[in-house]
């Protein structure tokens, strides 16, 4: 049994996954003694913003 996901759901999944990965990296890297570039946080916030706008403007 295969379940198909719409393109919009796949895009949202990717945006949330990128944001989560950037957030985790921003927490883990300082624990490993590495510096964190603020660009990573910016990318995460951008992905969350786009995903949020997509949900808000979605027509029912």
C-alpha distance matrix in Angstrom:
0.0 3.8 6.7 9.9 13.2 16.4 19.2 21.3 19.0 18.7 22.5 23.1 21.0 23.2 26.3 25.8 25.0 28.1 30.2 29.1 29.8 33.2 34.1 33.4 35.4 38.2 38.4 38.1 40.4 43.5 42.9 43.0 46.2 44.8 45.6 43.1 43.3 43.2 41.1 38.1 38.6 39.1 35.8 33.9 35.8 35.2 31.4 31.5 33.8 31.7 28.6 30.8 32.2 28.9 27.9 31.4 31.6 28.2 28.7 27.0
3.8 0.0 3.8 6.5 9.8 13.0 15.6 17.9 15.7 15.2 19.0 19.8 17.9 19.8 23.1 22.9 22.1 25.1 27.3 26.5 27.2 30.4 31.5 31.0 32.9 35.6 36.2 35.9 38.0 41.2 40.8 40.9 43.9 42.4 43.0 40.3 40.4 40.1 37.9 35.0 35.6 35.9 32.5 30.9 32.7 31.9 28.1 28.4 30.7 28.4 25.4 27.8 29.1 25.7 25.1 28.6 28.7 25.3 26.1 24.8
6.7 3.8 0.0 3.8 6.6 9.9 12.8 14.7 12.4 12.5 16.2 16.7 15.1 17.4 20.4 20.1 19.8 22.9 24.8 24.2 25.3 28.3 29.3 29.1 31.2 33.7 34.2 34.4 36.5 39.6 39.4 39.7 42.6 41.0 41.3 38.4 38.4 37.9 35.6 32.8 33.1 33.3 30.1 28.3 29.8 29.0 25.3 25.4 27.4 25.2 22.1 24.3 25.6 22.2 21.4 25.0 25.1 21.7 22.5 21.2
9.9 6.5 3.8 0.0 3.8 6.6 9.4 11.6 10.0 10.0 13.5 14.6 13.6 15.6 18.4 18.8 18.7 21.4 23.4 23.4 24.5 27.2 28.4 28.7 30.5 32.9 33.8 34.1 36.0 39.1 39.2 39.5 42.2 40.3 40.3 37.3 36.9 36.3 33.8 31.3 31.6 31.4 28.1 26.7 28.1 26.8 23.2 23.6 25.4 22.8 20.0 22.4 23.3 19.7 19.4 22.9 22.6 19.3 20.1 19.4
13.2 9.8 6.6 3.8 0.0 3.8 6.5 8.1 6.2 6.6 10.0 10.9 10.2 12.4 14.9 15.4 15.8 18.4 20.2 20.4 21.7 24.2 25.4 26.0 27.8 29.9 31.0 31.6 33.4 36.4 36.8 37.2 39.7 37.7 37.5 34.4 33.8 33.0 30.5 28.1 28.3 27.9 24.7 23.3 24.5 23.2 19.6 19.9 21.6 19.0 16.2 18.7 19.6 16.1 15.8 19.4 19.3 16.1 17.4 17.0
16.4 13.0 9.9 6.6 3.8 0.0 3.8 5.4 5.3 6.4 8.8 10.1 10.7 12.6 14.5 15.6 16.6 18.6 20.3 21.2 22.6 24.6 25.9 27.0 28.7 30.5 31.9 32.8 34.3 37.3 38.0 38.5 40.7 38.5 37.9 34.6 33.7 32.5 29.9 27.9 28.0 27.1 24.0 22.9 23.7 21.9 18.6 19.1 20.1 17.2 14.8 17.2 17.4 13.7 13.9 17.3 16.5 13.4 14.6 14.7
19.2 15.6 12.8 9.4 6.5 3.8 0.0 3.8 5.5 5.1 6.2 8.7 9.8 10.6 12.4 14.3 15.2 16.6 18.5 19.9 21.0 22.7 24.4 25.7 27.0 28.7 30.5 31.4 32.6 35.5 36.6 36.9 38.9 36.4 35.7 32.3 31.1 30.0 27.2 25.4 25.7 24.6 21.3 20.7 21.6 19.5 16.3 17.4 18.2 14.9 13.1 16.0 15.9 12.3 13.6 16.9 15.8 13.4 15.1 16.2
21.3 17.9 14.7 11.6 8.1 5.4 3.8 0.0 3.8 5.4 5.2 6.3 8.6 10.0 10.6 12.4 14.2 15.5 16.7 18.3 20.0 21.3 22.7 24.4 25.9 27.2 29.0 30.3 31.5 34.2 35.4 36.0 37.9 35.5 34.5 31.0 29.8 28.3 25.6 23.9 23.7 22.5 19.6 18.7 19.0 17.0 14.0 14.5 15.1 11.9 9.9 12.5 12.3 8.7 9.8 13.1 12.3 9.9 12.2 13.5
19.0 15.7 12.4 10.0 6.2 5.3 5.5 3.8 0.0 3.8 5.4 5.1 6.1 8.6 9.9 10.5 12.1 14.2 15.4 16.3 18.1 20.0 21.0 22.3 24.2 25.7 27.1 28.2 29.9 32.6 33.4 34.1 36.3 34.1 33.4 30.1 29.3 27.9 25.6 23.4 23.1 22.5 19.6 18.0 18.7 17.4 14.0 14.0 15.4 12.9 10.0 12.5 13.5 10.1 10.1 13.8 14.0 11.5 13.8 14.3
18.7 15.2 12.5 10.0 6.6 6.4 5.1 5.4 3.8 0.0 3.8 5.4 5.0 6.2 8.6 9.9 10.4 12.3 14.3 15.2 16.3 18.3 19.9 20.9 22.3 24.3 25.8 26.6 28.0 31.0 31.8 32.2 34.4 32.1 31.6 28.3 27.5 26.6 24.1 21.8 22.1 21.6 18.3 17.1 18.4 17.0 13.4 14.3 16.1 13.4 11.0 14.3 15.3 12.2 13.0 16.7 16.7 14.6 17.2 17.9
22.5 19.0 16.2 13.5 10.0 8.8 6.2 5.2 5.4 3.8 0.0 3.8 5.4 5.1 6.2 8.6 9.8 10.6 12.4 14.2 15.3 16.6 18.4 20.0 21.1 22.6 24.6 25.7 26.7 29.6 30.8 31.2 33.1 30.5 29.6 26.2 25.1 23.9 21.2 19.3 19.5 18.5 15.3 14.5 15.6 13.6 10.2 11.6 13.0 10.0 8.3 11.9 12.5 9.7 11.4 14.8 14.7 13.4 16.4 17.9
23.1 19.8 16.7 14.6 10.9 10.1 8.7 6.3 5.1 5.4 3.8 0.0 3.8 5.4 5.1 6.1 8.5 9.9 10.6 12.2 14.1 15.5 16.5 18.3 19.9 21.1 22.8 24.2 25.6 28.2 29.3 30.1 32.0 29.7 28.8 25.3 24.4 22.9 20.7 18.5 18.1 17.4 14.6 13.0 13.7 12.5 8.9 9.1 10.9 8.7 5.8 9.0 10.5 8.1 8.8 12.4 13.2 11.9 15.2 16.4
21.0 17.9 15.1 13.6 10.2 10.7 9.8 8.6 6.1 5.0 5.4 3.8 0.0 3.8 5.5 5.3 6.0 8.6 10.0 10.5 12.1 14.2 15.3 16.3 18.2 19.9 21.2 22.2 23.9 26.7 27.4 28.0 30.3 28.2 27.7 24.4 24.0 23.0 20.9 18.2 18.2 18.2 15.2 13.2 14.8 14.2 10.4 10.7 13.3 11.7 8.8 11.9 14.0 11.8 12.0 15.7 16.8 15.3 18.4 19.1
23.2 19.8 17.4 15.6 12.4 12.6 10.6 10.0 8.6 6.2 5.1 5.4 3.8 0.0 3.8 5.5 5.0 6.1 8.6 9.8 10.4 12.2 14.1 15.2 16.3 18.2 20.1 20.8 22.0 25.0 26.0 26.3 28.3 25.9 25.4 22.1 21.4 20.7 18.2 15.7 16.3 16.1 12.7 11.5 13.6 12.6 8.9 10.5 13.0 11.2 9.4 13.0 14.7 12.8 14.0 17.4 18.2 17.3 20.5 21.7
26.3 23.1 20.4 18.4 14.9 14.5 12.4 10.6 9.9 8.6 6.2 5.1 5.5 3.8 0.0 3.8 5.5 5.3 6.2 8.6 10.0 10.8 12.4 14.3 15.5 16.6 18.7 20.1 21.1 23.7 25.1 25.7 27.4 24.9 23.9 20.4 19.4 18.1 15.8 13.5 13.5 13.0 9.9 8.5 10.0 8.9 5.2 6.8 9.3 7.8 6.4 9.9 11.7 10.6 12.0 15.0 16.1 15.8 19.4 21.0
25.8 22.9 20.1 18.8 15.4 15.6 14.3 12.4 10.5 9.9 8.6 6.1 5.3 5.5 3.8 0.0 3.8 5.5 5.1 6.1 8.6 9.9 10.5 12.2 14.2 15.3 16.7 18.2 19.8 22.3 23.2 24.3 26.2 24.2 23.4 20.0 19.6 18.4 16.7 13.9 13.3 13.7 11.1 8.5 10.1 10.4 6.8 6.5 10.0 9.7 7.3 9.8 12.7 11.9 12.2 15.2 17.0 16.6 20.2 21.2
25.0 22.1 19.8 18.7 15.8 16.6 15.2 14.2 12.1 10.4 9.8 8.5 6.0 5.0 5.5 3.8 0.0 3.8 5.5 5.1 6.1 8.6 9.8 10.5 12.2 14.2 15.5 16.3 17.9 20.7 21.4 22.0 24.3 22.2 22.0 18.8 18.8 18.3 16.6 13.3 13.6 14.6 11.6 9.3 12.0 12.4 9.0 9.7 13.2 12.8 10.8 13.6 16.3 15.3 15.8 18.9 20.6 19.9 23.4 24.3
28.1 25.1 22.9 21.4 18.4 18.6 16.6 15.5 14.2 12.3 10.6 9.9 8.6 6.1 5.3 5.5 3.8 0.0 3.8 5.4 5.1 6.1 8.5 9.9 10.5 12.2 14.4 15.3 16.1 19.0 20.3 20.7 22.4 20.0 19.3 16.1 15.6 15.1 13.0 10.0 10.8 11.4 8.2 6.7 9.9 10.0 7.1 8.9 12.1 11.8 11.0 13.9 16.1 15.7 16.8 19.6 21.0 21.0 24.6 26.0
30.2 27.3 24.8 23.4 20.2 20.3 18.5 16.7 15.4 14.3 12.4 10.6 10.0 8.6 6.2 5.1 5.5 3.8 0.0 3.8 5.5 5.2 6.1 8.6 9.9 10.6 12.5 14.3 15.4 17.7 19.2 20.2 21.7 19.5 18.4 14.9 14.6 13.4 12.0 9.0 8.4 9.5 7.2 4.1 6.9 8.2 5.9 6.4 9.9 10.7 9.9 12.0 14.6 14.9 15.7 18.0 19.9 20.3 24.1 25.5
29.1 26.5 24.2 23.4 20.4 21.2 19.9 18.3 16.3 15.2 14.2 12.2 10.5 9.8 8.6 6.1 5.1 5.4 3.8 0.0 3.8 5.5 5.1 6.1 8.6 9.9 10.8 12.2 14.1 16.5 17.2 18.4 20.5 18.8 18.4 15.2 15.8 15.1 14.3 10.8 10.3 12.4 10.5 7.3 10.0 11.9 9.5 9.3 13.0 14.0 12.5 14.2 17.4 17.4 17.5 20.0 22.3 22.3 25.9 26.8
29.8 27.2 25.3 24.5 21.7 22.6 21.0 20.0 18.1 16.3 15.3 14.1 12.1 10.4 10.0 8.6 6.1 5.1 5.5 3.8 0.0 3.8 5.4 5.2 6.1 8.6 10.0 10.4 11.8 14.8 15.6 16.0 18.2 16.2 16.2 13.3 14.0 14.2 13.2 9.5 10.3 12.5 10.3 8.1 11.7 13.1 11.0 11.9 15.4 16.0 15.0 17.2 20.0 19.9 20.5 23.1 25.1 25.1 28.7 29.7
33.2 30.4 28.3 27.2 24.2 24.6 22.7 21.3 20.0 18.3 16.6 15.5 14.2 12.2 10.8 9.9 8.6 6.1 5.2 5.5 3.8 0.0 3.8 5.5 5.1 6.1 8.7 9.9 10.4 13.0 14.6 15.3 16.7 14.3 13.5 10.3 10.5 10.4 9.6 5.8 6.7 9.1 7.5 5.7 9.3 11.0 10.0 11.0 14.0 15.2 15.0 16.9 19.4 20.0 20.9 23.0 25.0 25.5 29.3 30.7
34.1 31.5 29.3 28.4 25.4 25.9 24.4 22.7 21.0 19.9 18.4 16.5 15.3 14.1 12.4 10.5 9.8 8.5 6.1 5.1 5.4 3.8 0.0 3.8 5.4 5.1 6.4 8.7 10.2 12.0 13.3 14.8 16.3 14.7 13.9 10.7 11.7 11.1 11.4 7.8 6.9 10.1 9.6 6.7 9.3 12.1 11.3 11.0 14.2 16.0 15.5 16.6 19.6 20.5 20.8 22.7 25.1 25.8 29.5 30.6
33.4 31.0 29.1 28.7 26.0 27.0 25.7 24.4 22.3 20.9 20.0 18.3 16.3 15.2 14.3 12.2 10.5 9.9 8.6 6.1 5.2 5.5 3.8 0.0 3.8 5.4 5.2 6.1 8.4 10.7 11.1 12.4 14.6 13.5 13.7 11.2 13.1 13.5 13.9 10.2 10.2 13.5 12.6 10.1 13.0 15.5 14.3 14.2 17.6 19.2 18.2 19.6 22.7 23.3 23.4 25.6 28.0 28.3 31.9 32.8
35.4 32.9 31.2 30.5 27.8 28.7 27.0 25.9 24.2 22.3 21.1 19.9 18.2 16.3 15.5 14.2 12.2 10.5 9.9 8.6 6.1 5.1 5.4 3.8 0.0 3.8 5.4 5.1 5.7 8.7 9.9 10.3 12.1 10.3 10.5 8.3 10.2 11.4 11.8 8.2 9.4 12.7 11.9 10.5 13.6 15.8 15.0 15.7 18.8 20.2 19.8 21.5 24.2 24.8 25.5 27.6 29.8 30.3 34.0 35.2
38.2 35.6 33.7 32.9 29.9 30.5 28.7 27.2 25.7 24.3 22.6 21.1 19.9 18.2 16.6 15.3 14.2 12.2 10.6 9.9 8.6 6.1 5.1 5.4 3.8 0.0 3.8 5.8 5.8 7.2 9.4 10.7 11.6 9.8 8.9 6.1 8.2 8.8 10.1 7.1 7.2 10.9 11.2 9.9 12.3 14.9 15.0 15.3 17.9 19.9 20.0 21.1 23.7 24.9 25.6 27.2 29.5 30.4 34.2 35.5
38.4 36.2 34.2 33.8 31.0 31.9 30.5 29.0 27.1 25.8 24.6 22.8 21.2 20.1 18.7 16.7 15.5 14.4 12.5 10.8 10.0 8.7 6.4 5.2 5.4 3.8 0.0 3.8 5.9 6.4 7.1 9.5 10.9 10.4 10.4 8.7 11.6 12.1 13.8 10.9 10.4 14.2 14.6 12.6 14.7 17.7 17.5 17.2 20.1 22.2 21.8 22.7 25.7 26.8 26.9 28.6 31.2 32.0 35.6 36.6
38.1 35.9 34.4 34.1 31.6 32.8 31.4 30.3 28.2 26.6 25.7 24.2 22.2 20.8 20.1 18.2 16.3 15.3 14.3 12.2 10.4 9.9 8.7 6.1 5.1 5.8 3.8 0.0 3.8 5.7 5.2 6.5 9.0 8.8 10.1 9.4 12.6 14.1 15.5 12.4 13.0 16.6 16.5 14.8 17.5 20.2 19.6 19.7 22.8 24.6 24.0 25.3 28.3 29.1 29.3 31.3 33.8 34.3 37.9 38.8
40.4 38.0 36.5 36.0 33.4 34.3 32.6 31.5 29.9 28.0 26.7 25.6 23.9 22.0 21.1 19.8 17.9 16.1 15.4 14.1 11.8 10.4 10.2 8.4 5.7 5.8 5.9 3.8 0.0 3.8 5.3 5.1 6.4 5.2 6.6 6.5 9.9 12.2 13.7 11.2 12.5 15.9 16.0 15.2 17.9 20.2 20.1 20.8 23.5 25.2 25.2 26.6 29.3 30.2 30.9 32.8 35.0 35.7 39.4 40.7
43.5 41.2 39.6 39.1 36.4 37.3 35.5 34.2 32.6 31.0 29.6 28.2 26.7 25.0 23.7 22.3 20.7 19.0 17.7 16.5 14.8 13.0 12.0 10.7 8.7 7.2 6.4 5.7 3.8 0.0 3.8 5.3 4.9 5.2 6.0 6.8 10.6 12.5 14.9 13.0 13.5 17.0 17.9 17.0 19.1 21.8 22.2 22.5 24.9 27.0 27.2 28.2 30.8 32.1 32.6 34.2 36.6 37.6 41.3 42.6
42.9 40.8 39.4 39.2 36.8 38.0 36.6 35.4 33.4 31.8 30.8 29.3 27.4 26.0 25.1 23.2 21.4 20.3 19.2 17.2 15.6 14.6 13.3 11.1 9.9 9.4 7.1 5.2 5.3 3.8 0.0 3.8 5.5 7.4 9.5 10.5 14.2 16.1 18.2 15.9 16.3 20.0 20.5 19.2 21.4 24.3 24.2 24.2 27.0 29.1 28.8 29.8 32.7 33.8 34.0 35.7 38.3 39.0 42.6 43.6
43.0 40.9 39.7 39.5 37.2 38.5 36.9 36.0 34.1 32.2 31.2 30.1 28.0 26.3 25.7 24.3 22.0 20.7 20.2 18.4 16.0 15.3 14.8 12.4 10.3 10.7 9.5 6.5 5.1 5.3 3.8 0.0 3.8 5.6 8.9 10.6 14.2 16.8 18.5 16.3 17.5 20.9 21.1 20.2 22.9 25.3 25.1 25.7 28.5 30.2 30.0 31.5 34.2 35.1 35.6 37.5 39.9 40.4 44.1 45.2
46.2 43.9 42.6 42.2 39.7 40.7 38.9 37.9 36.3 34.4 33.1 32.0 30.3 28.3 27.4 26.2 24.3 22.4 21.7 20.5 18.2 16.7 16.3 14.6 12.1 11.6 10.9 9.0 6.4 4.9 5.5 3.8 0.0 3.8 6.8 9.5 13.0 15.8 17.9 16.4 17.6 20.8 21.5 21.1 23.4 25.8 26.2 26.8 29.3 31.2 31.4 32.7 35.2 36.4 37.1 38.8 41.0 41.9 45.7 46.9
44.8 42.4 41.0 40.3 37.7 38.5 36.4 35.5 34.1 32.1 30.5 29.7 28.2 25.9 24.9 24.2 22.2 20.0 19.5 18.8 16.2 14.3 14.7 13.5 10.3 9.8 10.4 8.8 5.2 5.2 7.4 5.6 3.8 0.0 3.8 6.6 9.7 12.8 14.6 13.3 15.0 17.9 18.5 18.5 21.0 23.0 23.5 24.6 26.9 28.5 29.0 30.5 32.8 33.9 34.9 36.6 38.7 39.6 43.4 44.9
45.6 43.0 41.3 40.3 37.5 37.9 35.7 34.5 33.4 31.6 29.6 28.8 27.7 25.4 23.9 23.4 22.0 19.3 18.4 18.4 16.2 13.5 13.9 13.7 10.5 8.9 10.4 10.1 6.6 6.0 9.5 8.9 6.8 3.8 0.0 3.8 6.5 9.6 11.7 11.2 12.6 15.2 16.3 16.8 18.8 20.7 21.7 22.8 24.7 26.6 27.4 28.7 30.8 32.2 33.4 34.8 36.7 38.0 41.8 43.5
43.1 40.3 38.4 37.3 34.4 34.6 32.3 31.0 30.1 28.3 26.2 25.3 24.4 22.1 20.4 20.0 18.8 16.1 14.9 15.2 13.3 10.3 10.7 11.2 8.3 6.1 8.7 9.4 6.5 6.8 10.5 10.6 9.5 6.6 3.8 0.0 3.8 6.3 8.4 7.5 8.8 11.6 12.7 13.0 15.0 17.0 18.0 19.1 20.9 22.8 23.7 25.0 27.0 28.4 29.7 31.0 33.0 34.3 38.1 39.8
43.3 40.4 38.4 36.9 33.8 33.7 31.1 29.8 29.3 27.5 25.1 24.4 24.0 21.4 19.4 19.6 18.8 15.6 14.6 15.8 14.0 10.5 11.7 13.1 10.2 8.2 11.6 12.6 9.9 10.6 14.2 14.2 13.0 9.7 6.5 3.8 0.0 3.8 5.3 5.9 7.7 9.3 10.6 12.0 13.6 15.0 16.5 18.0 19.4 21.0 22.5 23.8 25.4 26.9 28.5 29.7 31.3 32.9 36.7 38.7
43.2 40.1 37.9 36.3 33.0 32.5 30.0 28.3 27.9 26.6 23.9 22.9 23.0 20.7 18.1 18.4 18.3 15.1 13.4 15.1 14.2 10.4 11.1 13.5 11.4 8.8 12.1 14.1 12.2 12.5 16.1 16.8 15.8 12.8 9.6 6.3 3.8 0.0 3.8 5.3 5.3 6.4 8.8 10.1 10.8 12.4 14.5 15.6 16.5 18.5 20.2 21.1 22.5 24.5 26.0 26.9 28.5 30.4 34.1 36.3
41.1 37.9 35.6 33.8 30.5 29.9 27.2 25.6 25.6 24.1 21.2 20.7 20.9 18.2 15.8 16.7 16.6 13.0 12.0 14.3 13.2 9.6 11.4 13.9 11.8 10.1 13.8 15.5 13.7 14.9 18.2 18.5 17.9 14.6 11.7 8.4 5.3 3.8 0.0 3.8 5.4 4.9 6.1 8.6 9.8 10.3 12.3 14.2 15.0 16.3 18.3 19.7 20.8 22.4 24.3 25.4 26.7 28.4 32.1 34.4
38.1 35.0 32.8 31.3 28.1 27.9 25.4 23.9 23.4 21.8 19.3 18.5 18.2 15.7 13.5 13.9 13.3 10.0 9.0 10.8 9.5 5.8 7.8 10.2 8.2 7.1 10.9 12.4 11.2 13.0 15.9 16.3 16.4 13.3 11.2 7.5 5.9 5.3 3.8 0.0 3.8 5.4 5.2 6.3 8.7 9.9 10.8 12.5 14.2 15.6 16.8 18.4 20.1 21.3 22.9 24.4 26.0 27.3 31.0 33.0
38.6 35.6 33.1 31.6 28.3 28.0 25.7 23.7 23.1 22.1 19.5 18.1 18.2 16.3 13.5 13.3 13.6 10.8 8.4 10.3 10.3 6.7 6.9 10.2 9.4 7.2 10.4 13.0 12.5 13.5 16.3 17.5 17.6 15.0 12.6 8.8 7.7 5.3 5.4 3.8 0.0 3.8 5.5 5.1 6.2 8.5 10.0 10.7 12.2 14.3 15.4 16.4 18.3 20.0 21.2 22.3 24.3 25.8 29.6 31.5
39.1 35.9 33.3 31.4 27.9 27.1 24.6 22.5 22.5 21.6 18.5 17.4 18.2 16.1 13.0 13.7 14.6 11.4 9.5 12.4 12.5 9.1 10.1 13.5 12.7 10.9 14.2 16.6 15.9 17.0 20.0 20.9 20.8 17.9 15.2 11.6 9.3 6.4 4.9 5.4 3.8 0.0 3.8 5.4 5.1 6.0 8.6 9.9 10.3 12.2 14.2 15.1 16.3 18.2 20.0 20.8 22.3 24.1 27.8 30.1
35.8 32.5 30.1 28.1 24.7 24.0 21.3 19.6 19.6 18.3 15.3 14.6 15.2 12.7 9.9 11.1 11.6 8.2 7.2 10.5 10.3 7.5 9.6 12.6 11.9 11.2 14.6 16.5 16.0 17.9 20.5 21.1 21.5 18.5 16.3 12.7 10.6 8.8 6.1 5.2 5.5 3.8 0.0 3.8 5.5 5.0 6.2 8.6 9.8 10.6 12.3 14.1 15.3 16.5 18.5 19.9 21.1 22.5 26.3 28.5
33.9 30.9 28.3 26.7 23.3 22.9 20.7 18.7 18.0 17.1 14.5 13.0 13.2 11.5 8.5 8.5 9.3 6.7 4.1 7.3 8.1 5.7 6.7 10.1 10.5 9.9 12.6 14.8 15.2 17.0 19.2 20.2 21.1 18.5 16.8 13.0 12.0 10.1 8.6 6.3 5.1 5.4 3.8 0.0 3.8 5.4 5.2 6.3 8.6 10.1 10.7 12.2 14.3 15.5 16.7 18.3 20.1 21.3 25.1 26.9
35.8 32.7 29.8 28.1 24.5 23.7 21.6 19.0 18.7 18.4 15.6 13.7 14.8 13.6 10.0 10.1 12.0 9.9 6.9 10.0 11.7 9.3 9.3 13.0 13.6 12.3 14.7 17.5 17.9 19.1 21.4 22.9 23.4 21.0 18.8 15.0 13.6 10.8 9.8 8.7 6.2 5.1 5.5 3.8 0.0 3.8 5.4 5.1 6.0 8.6 9.8 10.3 12.1 14.1 15.3 16.2 18.1 19.8 23.5 25.5
35.2 31.9 29.0 26.8 23.2 21.9 19.5 17.0 17.4 17.0 13.6 12.5 14.2 12.6 8.9 10.4 12.4 10.0 8.2 11.9 13.1 11.0 12.1 15.5 15.8 14.9 17.7 20.2 20.2 21.8 24.3 25.3 25.8 23.0 20.7 17.0 15.0 12.4 10.3 9.9 8.5 6.0 5.0 5.4 3.8 0.0 3.8 5.5 5.0 6.2 8.6 9.8 10.5 12.2 14.3 15.2 16.4 18.2 21.9 24.3
31.4 28.1 25.3 23.2 19.6 18.6 16.3 14.0 14.0 13.4 10.2 8.9 10.4 8.9 5.2 6.8 9.0 7.1 5.9 9.5 11.0 10.0 11.3 14.3 15.0 15.0 17.5 19.6 20.1 22.2 24.2 25.1 26.2 23.5 21.7 18.0 16.5 14.5 12.3 10.8 10.0 8.6 6.2 5.2 5.4 3.8 0.0 3.8 5.4 5.2 6.1 8.5 10.0 10.6 12.4 14.3 15.5 16.5 20.3 22.4
31.5 28.4 25.4 23.6 19.9 19.1 17.4 14.5 14.0 14.3 11.6 9.1 10.7 10.5 6.8 6.5 9.7 8.9 6.4 9.3 11.9 11.0 11.0 14.2 15.7 15.3 17.2 19.7 20.8 22.5 24.2 25.7 26.8 24.6 22.8 19.1 18.0 15.6 14.2 12.5 10.7 9.9 8.6 6.3 5.1 5.5 3.8 0.0 3.8 5.5 5.1 6.0 8.6 9.8 10.6 12.1 14.2 15.3 19.1 20.8
33.8 30.7 27.4 25.4 21.6 20.1 18.2 15.1 15.4 16.1 13.0 10.9 13.3 13.0 9.3 10.0 13.2 12.1 9.9 13.0 15.4 14.0 14.2 17.6 18.8 17.9 20.1 22.8 23.5 24.9 27.0 28.5 29.3 26.9 24.7 20.9 19.4 16.5 15.0 14.2 12.2 10.3 9.8 8.6 6.0 5.0 5.4 3.8 0.0 3.8 5.4 5.0 6.1 8.5 9.9 10.4 12.1 14.1 17.8 20.0
31.7 28.4 25.2 22.8 19.0 17.2 14.9 11.9 12.9 13.4 10.0 8.7 11.7 11.2 7.8 9.7 12.8 11.8 10.7 14.0 16.0 15.2 16.0 19.2 20.2 19.9 22.2 24.6 25.2 27.0 29.1 30.2 31.2 28.5 26.6 22.8 21.0 18.5 16.3 15.6 14.3 12.2 10.6 10.1 8.6 6.2 5.2 5.5 3.8 0.0 3.8 5.4 5.1 6.1 8.7 9.9 10.6 12.1 15.8 18.3
28.6 25.4 22.1 20.0 16.2 14.8 13.1 9.9 10.0 11.0 8.3 5.8 8.8 9.4 6.4 7.3 10.8 11.0 9.9 12.5 15.0 15.0 15.5 18.2 19.8 20.0 21.8 24.0 25.2 27.2 28.8 30.0 31.4 29.0 27.4 23.7 22.5 20.2 18.3 16.8 15.4 14.2 12.3 10.7 9.8 8.6 6.1 5.1 5.4 3.8 0.0 3.8 5.5 5.0 6.4 8.7 10.1 10.6 14.4 16.3
30.8 27.8 24.3 22.4 18.7 17.2 16.0 12.5 12.5 14.3 11.9 9.0 11.9 13.0 9.9 9.8 13.6 13.9 12.0 14.2 17.2 16.9 16.6 19.6 21.5 21.1 22.7 25.3 26.6 28.2 29.8 31.5 32.7 30.5 28.7 25.0 23.8 21.1 19.7 18.4 16.4 15.1 14.1 12.2 10.3 9.8 8.5 6.0 5.0 5.4 3.8 0.0 3.8 5.3 5.2 6.2 8.6 9.9 13.5 15.3
32.2 29.1 25.6 23.3 19.6 17.4 15.9 12.3 13.5 15.3 12.5 10.5 14.0 14.7 11.7 12.7 16.3 16.1 14.6 17.4 20.0 19.4 19.6 22.7 24.2 23.7 25.7 28.3 29.3 30.8 32.7 34.2 35.2 32.8 30.8 27.0 25.4 22.5 20.8 20.1 18.3 16.3 15.3 14.3 12.1 10.5 10.0 8.6 6.1 5.1 5.5 3.8 0.0 3.8 5.4 5.1 6.0 8.3 11.8 14.4
28.9 25.7 22.2 19.7 16.1 13.7 12.3 8.7 10.1 12.2 9.7 8.1 11.8 12.8 10.6 11.9 15.3 15.7 14.9 17.4 19.9 20.0 20.5 23.3 24.8 24.9 26.8 29.1 30.2 32.1 33.8 35.1 36.4 33.9 32.2 28.4 26.9 24.5 22.4 21.3 20.0 18.2 16.5 15.5 14.1 12.2 10.6 9.8 8.5 6.1 5.0 5.3 3.8 0.0 3.8 5.6 5.5 6.0 9.8 12.3
27.9 25.1 21.4 19.4 15.8 13.9 13.6 9.8 10.1 13.0 11.4 8.8 12.0 14.0 12.0 12.2 15.8 16.8 15.7 17.5 20.5 20.9 20.8 23.4 25.5 25.6 26.9 29.3 30.9 32.6 34.0 35.6 37.1 34.9 33.4 29.7 28.5 26.0 24.3 22.9 21.2 20.0 18.5 16.7 15.3 14.3 12.4 10.6 9.9 8.7 6.4 5.2 5.4 3.8 0.0 3.8 5.6 5.2 8.7 10.3
31.4 28.6 25.0 22.9 19.4 17.3 16.9 13.1 13.8 16.7 14.8 12.4 15.7 17.4 15.0 15.2 18.9 19.6 18.0 20.0 23.1 23.0 22.7 25.6 27.6 27.2 28.6 31.3 32.8 34.2 35.7 37.5 38.8 36.6 34.8 31.0 29.7 26.9 25.4 24.4 22.3 20.8 19.9 18.3 16.2 15.2 14.3 12.1 10.4 9.9 8.7 6.2 5.1 5.6 3.8 0.0 3.8 5.6 8.5 10.4
31.6 28.7 25.1 22.6 19.3 16.5 15.8 12.3 14.0 16.7 14.7 13.2 16.8 18.2 16.1 17.0 20.6 21.0 19.9 22.3 25.1 25.0 25.1 28.0 29.8 29.5 31.2 33.8 35.0 36.6 38.3 39.9 41.0 38.7 36.7 33.0 31.3 28.5 26.7 26.0 24.3 22.3 21.1 20.1 18.1 16.4 15.5 14.2 12.1 10.6 10.1 8.6 6.0 5.5 5.6 3.8 0.0 3.8 6.3 9.4
28.2 25.3 21.7 19.3 16.1 13.4 13.4 9.9 11.5 14.6 13.4 11.9 15.3 17.3 15.8 16.6 19.9 21.0 20.3 22.3 25.1 25.5 25.8 28.3 30.3 30.4 32.0 34.3 35.7 37.6 39.0 40.4 41.9 39.6 38.0 34.3 32.9 30.4 28.4 27.3 25.8 24.1 22.5 21.3 19.8 18.2 16.5 15.3 14.1 12.1 10.6 9.9 8.3 6.0 5.2 5.6 3.8 0.0 3.8 6.5
28.7 26.1 22.5 20.1 17.4 14.6 15.1 12.2 13.8 17.2 16.4 15.2 18.4 20.5 19.4 20.2 23.4 24.6 24.1 25.9 28.7 29.3 29.5 31.9 34.0 34.2 35.6 37.9 39.4 41.3 42.6 44.1 45.7 43.4 41.8 38.1 36.7 34.1 32.1 31.0 29.6 27.8 26.3 25.1 23.5 21.9 20.3 19.1 17.8 15.8 14.4 13.5 11.8 9.8 8.7 8.5 6.3 3.8 0.0 3.8
27.0 24.8 21.2 19.4 17.0 14.7 16.2 13.5 14.3 17.9 17.9 16.4 19.1 21.7 21.0 21.2 24.3 26.0 25.5 26.8 29.7 30.7 30.6 32.8 35.2 35.5 36.6 38.8 40.7 42.6 43.6 45.2 46.9 44.9 43.5 39.8 38.7 36.3 34.4 33.0 31.5 30.1 28.5 26.9 25.5 24.3 22.4 20.8 20.0 18.3 16.3 15.3 14.4 12.3 10.3 10.4 9.4 6.5 3.8 0.0
